[in-house]
Structure formats: C-alpha cells, structure tokens
C-alpha cells in the first residue's frame, strides 16, 4: 500500500496520528501497543472536529506526570530498540528520532549523542512517532510520499526562548525538501512532523498514480484562517500493480541504485559485490556502458529494499571510484515461490517451486545445491540440472525446505 501525505496545512505528529486513526487504525489497538512501551506518564484522547465543513480526528497525548523528564537521544533510542515492537515499527521510529537528533545536533553544534531533547523528547512526541510507525504497519503501508510542505511565519515559544518559524531544527530537517511560505501566523510544520515525513518519504511532489482505497484527516489543535487546519492522508495501491496483481502474482516496491565508473580496478568489483550482498542487496549487476569521451565503463546497478538504500549507497560510495549514486523507486511484479524438498536419484534436494499467473507450478533447481552435487559426484553441472528437472516431473515435492529468503 502507498500512503500520501497531502500537507496543504502543514504536518505535525498529532495530526499524523489523527489521520491514521481516521484511516481505520483502531484506537484501542494503538493504546494497547503504546502501553507496552518503556515510557510512562501519558494517556491518549481523541475526538472528532469539523474544520471548514470537513470532519477530522483530533488526537491529544496528555502527560500525567507533573514534571515529565527531558531525555537524551541515546536514552530514547535504547528504549525504543528494547521495546516489544515489530522490526518495521522499530526501524521507522528509530529513523525518525535519528533525523531529529541529527537536526538538533547541527543547530546546537554538538553530536547526536549529546543532544538533550526538550519538547521533542517529551513523551507526547515519543507517542506520536511510535504511534505513527505502528499505524503504518497496521495499514500495510510499504511506501510513503508527500506533497511540498508549507511554512507559516512569526515566532514560537519553547524552552530555548522565542524562536522564528520555522524553528531552527525544522528548517534543518527541511533542507533538500520542496517547501513554500504562506501568510499564516502559526507553526504549520513542526519538528516532529518534519522528521516523520523526511525520514519516511520516498519522494516529495504530486500524488503518485494510485487506486485510492481510503482517505483520512488528522486535525490540528485549532482551525487557522483561512483553514482548514487538517492533514489529509490518502491510502491506496499503485495504479500499475493494482490491475496486474492476481493469482500467483504479487506487487513489491524496491529501490534501484546506479553508478557508472570508468576508472575502477576490475579486481575491486568482486569484493564490492560480496559486500553488497552481505548487507542485504537483492541483486547486483555490472553492465558494460560507453561513457563520455568514448571511454568504456561499467554501470553498477543494485536492487534493494527501500530501507536498505542508504546503507548500500554508502557502500558503493566507499568501495568504488564513483562520485555519486542515483536512487530511484521501482515497482515489480513477483511470481509466488517457495523452497521445497524434492526426492531425486541424488537424494533429497531443495528446489524452487514457482507458481505462474495461471496457477501452473514449475520447479527450478537451486544453483548451490546443484553445484555441490556436481562437485561431490564429479559430474557436469549441466547434467545435474537436466536430471533434476526430468526427475522432478516424475515425483511430487516432499515438503517445505529451509532456505534463504527469496528476493
């Protein structure tokens, strides 16, 4: 699923949480999971409001501790890391707080580990961020996009004193992001909201092609003229894949990394490929290309999960001679497949069972298993493949087998 942040009146943590509830995330379900966090002294309240004739959900995280503690980034990170959360939820929440810490560190001239959060370290921001990650997981969101972000004007009061809008941390978070100013005397985009969208969004701009399944509205604390002070969240499926999905075919979203080099020692390519696969790459390709000044070169192409793109891009920048890496989102259609054990004259052998769009299944020998048989029996690899395919048509699979994740 795709989630699009339509931020016509800005974005904040509580508006995001309200929009997710309006999309169908159950409040009781959310409360139960947030109660398991290693943070205390809060309660969640919600109500329906109407701004400019549009109904939205208003969420308030109320602190029950009269003197709530201010926490360092390291404490927040460690507590979230140790919380009983699904890995995608933990990863998204940590990514948001890492963005906040890096922005605050840049503003105050220190390292992220030295950052002492005030407003954004309060329990309400923690609940907003982790609640947002939980809501995305509940809705099955795999990709997030957002519109350009509006900035109000004026000043905001905080524990550091009177600060201009956008607040310095917000301004830092919005570097490289399309923004625009509006004549509204209010903080439309908050640090927590900016951290959420910049940490999780693939791209800022118009809504991507999608089949819309639901729309939710998260409300700000009050309506602002001319209004409405709402965040619109649009949930849907990619238009191209929604029609193509069917029996045996599922949609997936990946990131493609590319870099072209013409001055790299050929001996380094093998090492780079090994490191990329070790760090989670789904596939790695070397493609011969003709580069500027008519020089032969190599296009490095890496396929990976979106959350792995940053780490793998750094690996390419570190281990190759390229000066830059291009990243682009891609959608793919996958045939259903699983690893099964098949009886053969070589014994029980793991094979890949692939189901086509029409429901027809075929078996594909696993290369590593075939190579091991060829070496141990001292027979050609081609002969192993051919015999396994022939015998697979005569025997039914014995059952699932343990094997590596299928890309």
N, C-alpha and C positions, 0 to 999 in steps of 0.2 A: 504493500500500500504506500501511497505518496501522501504527505501532509504538506499543505501550502499555507504559510503564514502571510495573510493579507493584512499588512500593518499600516492601514490608512490613518490610524490614530496612535501609532507607536506600538510598543510592546514592553511588557513587564512580566515578572514571574507570576504574579497573581492573576493577571489577565490570561496568561498561557494556561495556567491550571484551570481557570474557569472555562476556557474554551474546550479543553479536553473533557471536562465533565459534561459540557453541553453536547459533545460528540458521542457520549454514551459511556464514558468511564464511570463505573458505579462508585458513589461516594463512600459507601460502607466498605467496599473492597479496598479503596485507596486508604481509608483511615486505618484499616487492619494492618496493611503493609507498612504504613508510615509509623504505626505504633511499635513496630519491631525494630525501629532504628535506635542506635545507641545515643539518642538525644531526648531530653525530657523538657517538660515545661511548655507545652503547646497544645492547642486544640484547633480544629478546623471547622469553620462555619461557612455556609453558603446560602445564597438567596437569589431570587430572580429579580432583575431590574429591567426597566424599559427606557432606553435612550433614543430619542428621535423616532419613536414608534417601533424600535427593534428590540426584541426580548433577548436578554443575555444573562449569563450566570456570573454572579459576583462571589468570589472566594476570599475569605479573610482567615489568615493564620494568626490566632491570638496567643500571646505569650502569657502563661500562668505564673511565671517566675517574676517577682517584682524587681529583681536585679539580674536579668539574663546575662550570662557570661559572653565576653568577646573572645573569639577563638582565632588561633593562628591557622594558616593554611594547612600546615602539616597535621594538626590535630583533626581538622575536618576530613582531609584526605584519608588518614589512617582509620578513622571511624567509619567512613563510607566503605572503604576497602574491606573492613571486617564485618560489615552488616550483612544480614541474610538476604541478599538480593541476587536476582538472576544476573548472569555475567553481562548481557547487553545493557541492563539497567545500571549496573555499577559503572560500566565503561562510559556511558553517556554522562552520568552525574559527575564522575571524576573529570571528564573532559571539560565540562562547563566550569567547574571550580578551578581547574588548571588555567583556563582562559582568564578568569577573574584575578587569580594570583599573579599571572604574568602582567596583566594590565596595571594592577596596583603597584607592583614592583617597579614598573617602568616610570610611573608617576612619582613615586616616593624615592627613587634612586637606590633600591636595595634588591636583594634576590627574592624570588618567590617564596623560598623557605622562611625568610624573615618577615614576610607580610603578616601584619596583625589586622585582621578584618574587624570592622566595626559594623556598619549597617548590613553589609553583605555577608557578614559572618554570623549574624543573628539567626536564631532558629527559624524564623519565618522564611528567610532566603534558602536555608537548607531544605525546608519542607517544599518550597516552590520548585527547587531544582530536582530533588529526588522524586517528587510527585510528578513532575513533567516527564522524567525518564520512565517512571512506572506507567504513566498514561500512554506513552508512545508504544511501549511493549504490549500493553493490553490491547491496543488498537491494531497491532501488527504492522506498525509503520517501519518501513525499511529505508525510506529516503525522505529528506526534509528540504523544502525550498522556501524562499521568502521574497517578498516584494522589497523594493528600496525602503529605507527607514526614514521617517520624518523626525526632525529635531525641533522641539519648541524653543522658546527663548526665555530670558530672565535669569533668576537665581534660585538655588535650592539650599535649604539649611540642613547641615549634617553635623556630626561630631567634630569635624575639622573646621567648622565655621561656615561662612557663606561662600558658596561655590557657584560658578557660572554654569548655565545649561547649554550644551550637555556637560555633565560632570566630567572632570578630567579622566577618570577611569573609563567612563562611557565613550568619550572621544577617542581614547586609545584603542578600545575594543572595536570601534567602527572604522579604523584605518583600513583601507582597501575595500570597503563596503560602500555600495551606492547609497547616498543619503541626500536629503534635501531639507531646507528650512521652511518653517511655517510660522505665521504670525499668531502663535498661541503662547500665552504667558504661563507655561507649565512644562514639567519634565515629562515628555511623551515616551521617550525611550530610556529606560532605567538601566543601571549597570547589570542587574540580574537578567533582564530581558535581552540586552545586547549580548551578554555572554551565552545565553541559551541559543540564540539564532546563529551567532557567528561560530559557535563550537559545533553545531549540529547540521547547519545548512550546507548543501552541496553547491547551490548557486542562488544568486540574488537577481531578480528580474521579473518578467511576466510569468504568470502561472503556466507550468508546463502542460502539454497536451495530456488530458486525463479524462477518464469517465468518473464523474463526481458521484460519490456514494453518500456523503453526509456533509453538513456544514454546521459549525458550532461558533458561538460568540462568547468571548470572555470579556467581562466588563471591568473598567477602571473604577477607582473608588468614588468618582463623581463624574457627571457629564460635563463636558467642556464645550463652550460655544466655539464654533458653530456645531460641534458634535457630528456624529455620535462617538463617544469615547469608548470604542469597542475594538477588540482584536478578532478578526474573522479567520477561523481555521477551516480549511477545505480538505476533506479526506477523499481520496479516490484511487483508481487504478490507472497505470499508464495506458494511454489510448491504444498504442500499438499492440501491447501484450494482452489487453483485456479481451480483444476479439480472437486472438490467436490461441489463448490458453484452452485446453480441453483435455480429453482423456489422454493420459500419458505425457502431457506437455505442461510444464510449469514455467513461470516467469521469474527472472532473477535480475538483480542490478549489481553491476560491478564498476570498478574504476580501471581505466586503461592509462598506464604511464608510458611515455615515449621520450626518447632522447637519441639524437643522431651524433655519432662520433666518427672522425676520420684520422685521428692521431693516437689511437689506443693500442697498446701492446696486445697482440692476439692471445698471448698466454693468460692475460687477465680475465678474458671473457668467461672461461670455465669456472674460475673462482667466484666471479660475480654471480653467475647463475646458481652456484651452490648456496651462496649466502642468501639470495633472494628466495629460493625455495625453503631454506631453513627458517626464514622469517615469515612464511605464510603465503608466498605468491602462488596463485592458482596455475599460472603458466608463464613461461619466459621464452621470448623469440628473439633470434638475431636475423635481421632482414637486410640483405645487400641493397644499398642505395647509391645513387650518383649524387654527390653533393656539390656545393658551389666550387667554382674554379675547376670543375670537371674532375674532382677527386673522388675515388671510390671510398665509400664509408659503410657503416653498419648502423641500422636503426635498432635500438634497444627497445623492446616492447614488453611490458609487464602487465599481466592481468591479475587483479587482486580484489578483495573485499573493500568496500569504501572506507571502513575504519582502519584498514592497514595501509592506506595510500601514503600517509605522511611518513611512516616509518620506512616503507620501501623506497619512497622518493629520496629520502636521506641516504639510504644505502647506495642507490645509483649515483648520487652526487658524490659520495665518499669513495666509492670503489671504481669509478670510471673517470674519463677525462672530460665529460660533458660539463658545460657551464650552466645548464638548465634542464628542467624536466617538465614536460607538458602533461597535464592531468585532464581527463575528460570522462564524464559519466557515460556509461553504456548499459543498454538493456539486452538481455539474451533470453532465448527460449531453450529450455532444457528438457531432454527426454528423461523419463523416470528410469532410474537404475539402482542396482544394489549388487553387493558381492555375495555370491552363493558358492557352495561347495559342490563340485561335480565329480562323480566317480569316473575313473578312466583306467587305461592299462598302465598309467604311471602312478596310480593311486588316487587319493582324494586331492583335487586341485581346485584352488579358488578361481572363479571366473566372474566376469561382469555380466549381469543379466539386464538387458536394455529393452524397454517397452516403447514401441513406436506409437505415433498418434492414433493409429487404428487399433491399438491394443495388441498387436503382434509382438511377441518377445523373441529376442535373439541373444545368444551367448557369445561373449568376446573373451578370449584368453587374456589373463593378466601377464604383462611382459615379464615382471620379476620372477613369477613362478615358472614361466617358460624358460627363461634364461637359466634358472637353477637346474631344471630338468636337463636341458641341453648340455650343460657343463658336467653334471654328475653322471649322465648316461653316455656322454661323448658322442652325441648325435647332432646333426644340424638343427639350428633354431627353427628353420622353416618346417622341418619335418615334425617337430613338436607341435607347432601351431596347427598344421594340417591334420594331424592325428587327433588332437583335442577337439577340433571343430567337427570332424567326422564322428567321433565317439559321442560328443555332446548331443548330436541329433538322435542318438540311439538310447540315451539314458536321461532320466529326469534328474534335476538338481536334488542333492541330499538335504539342503537347508542353508540357512544364512551362514556366512563365514565372517570371522573377524578380518577387517582390512582397513586401509587408510581411508579418510573421508574422501568422498567423490567430489571432484571440482565441478 
